Amino acid sequence: MIDIKKLEKHKYPLEVIYVVKEIVNNGYKAHLVGGAVRDILLNRSIYDYDITTDASPEIIISIFDKVIETGIKHGTVTIVKGDFNIEVTTYRKDGEYKDFRRPETIEYSKTINEDLKRRDFTINAFAYNPINNEFIDLFSGIEHLKEKKIIAINNPIDRFNEDALRMMRAIRFAVKLDFNINKDVFDAIKLLNNNITKVSIERINDEFSKILLLDTPSRGIRLLEKSGLLQHFLPELVKCIGINQNKYHIYDVYEHILHALDNSKKDLIIRLAVLFHDIAKPSTKRMIRGKATFYNHEVIGADLVENILKRLKYPSSIVKVVKHLVRNHMFHYTQEWKDSTIRRFINKVGIKHLNYLLEIRIADASAGNPEYKDKLYKELFERIDIMLEQETVFNINDLAINGKDVMDKLNIKPSKAVGEILQKTLLFVLKDPKNNEKENLLNFIEKIYKEDNYG
């Protein structure tokens, strides 16, 4: 139930109340604005409190001890109070938009009405003063909350021409709040979807990542695709539509990915890996004796996902891990696997990536054909857990000898051979961890050095 009395009853952080009071006590107006007010009305968690005021940024800076000039050019500063960073923006009217992001000029306004008119959607244009209980709703936002609708302030075409990223924001809010996008808004997105190419890839990345981390990211991706937006920044995913699979699947590649995504853990690396785990299936599909095959789709997919994530400007740390997970998501465990095979598997995947891989496998299996559901992977990870508790050698750094020991024992200089010898030594130990004793390993490397003619 939407009840504006919730605003009066809400327990606001003391730091927020302090900032509002200080602005008011200095002779200016102050209102909480936007998402915080909306989320209080919807009984949702509040993470940020933004304030709008008729005080200029210079005045705000003079009132408070610690202020960061985060966007002073556009009338915004951030007050640091305790554990809170509270963004304060001066009432303003925007000039002409030419870059689909920011106005060419801004003009400070004396009324909050002018400021609220420049915002994107009616449910984001509330204003509330928790001191005097003044609530402002100029655009029937309360009614739209009740109707669960995303409606633009005035003409949606104007709003999206001002900032093209608002098209993705409309989709994110619809999914996040479980609302519907009003027809005129969605029609405007379809009409203007090409404008998303004018938005920096960093801003698209940020919005897309937020969509991926929602409870039902599949709905967000479906809306992105139906609106035409997805094609502009992720055409590889669009190519997965209609790519039918084999008997182990009940969905085409696109639907399989979306179902798996909804069943995956809310973690950006996991969500990205699930999103892209089958991204190379369209290019690797072959029909052999009437059956669809996708040989090496994980290998080709690993390179493809690296290119995609770099294009989308994800950090190199994320690119590296997601590529590794896509490359290794296809493993065919059987109960005949020896302990040494599992040790090699751990070494290949890496201990720190095992939980990621398990989550990806769970999501992948959840979107497959239940008649052929893979249940053995859980047994594999149970064996891995036991092994991790009982054993300590899974990579070169765990060996009882190091590169210096190799060079001293064999009287050789630093070279590629040192790494090769350590790798062979690791395989020797993975076969039987009891071999991991220094004297034993020194004898082993001396033997293989002679046998393999490294000298």
C-alpha positions, 0 to 999 in steps of 0.5 A: 500500500502506498501511504505518504504517512510512511515518509513522516514515520520513517527513521531518517539517519541523524546525519541526514536530518542534521544536513537538512536542518543546517541548510534550513537554519541558514535561511534556505530550503531543503528537500530529500528528493528522488529515489530515497523518497520513492523507496520509503513509499515502497518499503524498500531499502534506502542506500543514498539520500540526495537533497535539493536546495535553493542554496548555491554550491558556494553557500553549502560549502560555507555552511558545512565542514567537509564538502567535496566538489563532486559536480560543482559545474552542474550545481552538485556537491557532496557533504561528508557527515559521519559514514554518509556522503550526502549529495546536495544539488542546487535547484536548476533549469537545464539548457539545451542538450547536444550530447545526449548526456548533459545540458550545454548550460545550467541556470540556477532556479529559485523554485523547486518546481523548475528543478523537478521538471528536469528529472526523468520519471514521475516516480523519481520526482518526489520531494520531501522535507522531513523537518516540516513534513512537506511533500511535493508530487507535481507529476502524479507520481503517487498514482503511478506508484500505485499503478506500478508504471514507469512514466516519463515527466511530460514528453518521453522523447524529450527526456531521452533526447536529453540523456539517452541513458535514461532509456536503459534506466527506464528498463532497470527501474521497471525490473527492479521495482517490478513495474511496467513501462508505459507504452508511450515510454517504450515506444519512445525507446524503440524510436530512439534506441540508436541514440544509445550509441552516443552514450559513453561505453562506461555509462552503458557498462554501469547501467548494464551491470546494475541490470545484471545484478537484479533479482530477474535480470532476464526481464531486463535483457528481454526488454533491452532486446525488444527495445532494440537497445541490446543490439547496439552494445551486445550484438553477440547475445542477440545472435543467440536467439533461435539457435536450437540445441540438442536433447540435453536442452529444452531451450534455445541458446538465448533462452537457456542463458536467460533462465540460467542467469535468473538461477545464478548467484547475485555476483557480478563475476558469476552473472557475467560468466553465466551470461557469456558461458555459451556465447560462442554456440551460434558460431560453433554449431554444426549438424552431425547426423542430424544432431546439433554439436557445439565443439570447442564453444568454451575455447572460442567463447573464452576469446570472444568474451575477452573481446566483449568485456574489453569493448564494454570497458570492464576492469582487466581483473574481471575480464581475466576471471570471466574468461577463465571461467568460460574456458573451464565451464565445460568439464565432464566428471565421472565417478571413475575420476581418480584423486590425481585427476581431481588434483589436476582439475583443481590446479587447472581451475585454481582454488580461488575460482572453484566456488565460482565454477560450482555456481556457474555449473548449478545455474547451467544445469538449472536451465537444461533438460531435467531428463538429463540433469547432471547430478554428478558435479555435486559429488565432484565438489564434495570430493574437492572439499574433502581433498582441500581439507586433507591436502595442501599441494595444488600448485607450484607455490605449494611444492617443497622446492622452488626455482632457487632450489632447482637452479642450485641443485642442477647448477643452471641459470634462470631460464624457461627450463626452470619453470618447465621442471617445476611444472613436471615436478608439480604433476609428479606431486599431484599424482601422489602428494606423499612425494612432496618432500624436499629431498625426494623432489631434488632427486626427481628433478635431477633425474628428469633433467638428465632424461630430458636432456635439458643440459 
